[in-house]
Amino acid sequence: MVNNSGQGSSKRRYMSEINVTPLVDVVIVLLIIFMVAAPMMTKGLDVKLPETTAKSLP
């Protein structure tokens, strides 16, 4: 076959690179969510549980 691309028989090499911008965006959003949620996890909610009348098991 005739190669009309002007490159002859040389092969093109493509260098693939990972785009890190979306990765950085996701990491920043997760960091913000963690920073907002962490103080809420230390605070508890006072719950008054009902007293039981059942006898304990032997």
Buried (B, 14 or more C-beta within 10 A) or exposed (E): EEEEEEEEEEEEEEEEEEEEEEEEEEEEEEEEEEEEEEEEEEEEEEEEEEEEEEEEEE
